[in-house]
């Protein structure tokens, strides 16, 4: 997997270490790698697989004492630290 560094992270002098999760079996490997790296923070990107396993992800971040930012409000409702993303319910209301 090619590692990319978005302009926003580069401007803040942040190093991103993405972990690819394509299926349930990838979770253990990715979470182990994150634990080994001892990062200063954690961001869970949006997606159906991630959202399905959000309680597992929130529990991992909490247990690891990682400040975590999530793309969906449901993660915060499950105990996550904070959400930085669009309010999808409000978006649907605006469409109608």
Secondary structure, 3 states (H helix, E strand, C coil): CCCCCCHHHHHCCCCCCCCCCCCCCHHHHHHHHHHHHCCCCEEECCCHHHHHCHHHHHHHHHHCCCCEEECCHHHHHCCCCEECCCCHHHHHHHHC
